[in-house]
Amino acid sequence: MARVASKMWESYCLRPSLHSSSTVIPVFLYGTAWKKDQTAELVNTAIAAGFRAIDTAAQPRHYQEDLVGDGIRKAIVDGIVRREDLYLQTKFSPIGAQDPDNMPYDPNLSVTEQVHASIKSSLHNFRPAEDPNSVAEAYIDTLVIHSPLRKFEMTVEAWQALETYVPHRIRNLGISNCSLPLLAALDSSPATKVKPAVVQNRFYEDTEFDVPLRQFCREKDIIYQSFWTLTANPDLVQSHPIQQLATRVNISPAAALYALVMSLGNTTVLNGTKNEARMKEDLAAPQKVQKFAQANSAAWEELLKEFQGLVGDSV
């Protein structure tokens, strides 16, 4: 049976963090970077279109986390969605990734205190209602360290500070822009009690498509979140398996690329389109591909094998 046909394309389940129940993460996350003043409107539009996972960061240089919260609250008030129906992911961004004149914490604080200040601001932004007191009900499905800190010991210090919020205010932890040696060290360190549930990395040729790291993620049941998937891979978009899948399933080449990346296993994709029609088309594409794979298993396996070869996966 074709691999895609044997999976639930609507969602993956993250492994439980300590005593919390499993968190469901849909295969598409709506990416909110660089949306600026449009952030609230676009988040609300994305939820209305069917996105049930939102990715943001406590990093005003590139994200408007407060406006993400506004867009989510409007969707809740309008009856489009309940908070418990959403997967909400944000990030702690180290000093080097912040705008010196606009960051959610005092850079003179210790790493631990920086984390606490950042989480406090994020929970305020994600309060389920306008009433400031509703912050007591706020929680984050996954908190990602945006990039490793200058020293591994500092990264572990930030991780340990985040662990104090698990499982009640934060359900899962992850890391972004991460190498395999660092991920393996973080996962195996006796200093970390909550193991990584998510890795969010660029999926592109410069890192040889993270083949060994993605294999490690599959072995450890870690979800690999692919970003820059479309922008960084124009050659892949034009490749034979992508174009063939797009033609045979009647979807866009971009959606075909997303579907084949998802098929690599334990992989979700960030999607930051601002176009409402494209949002709906992209969200519908995985199920169309699943139906194609079930009805045409040999053709699907051939396309998947060819795609795996292009990105360096073993075939």
PyMOL commands that set and color helices and strands:
alter all, ss='L'
color gray80, all
select helices_A, chain A and resi 4-6+36-49+65-77+83-85+95-97+111-125+132-137+152-163+180-188+205-220+234-237+240-249+253-262+276-295+297-311
alter helices_A, ss='H'
color red, helices_A
select strands_A, chain A and resi 11-13+24-26+28-31+53-55+87-92+140-145+170-176+198-202+223-227+267-271
alter strands_A, ss='S'
color yellow, strands_A
deselect
rebuild
show_as cartoon
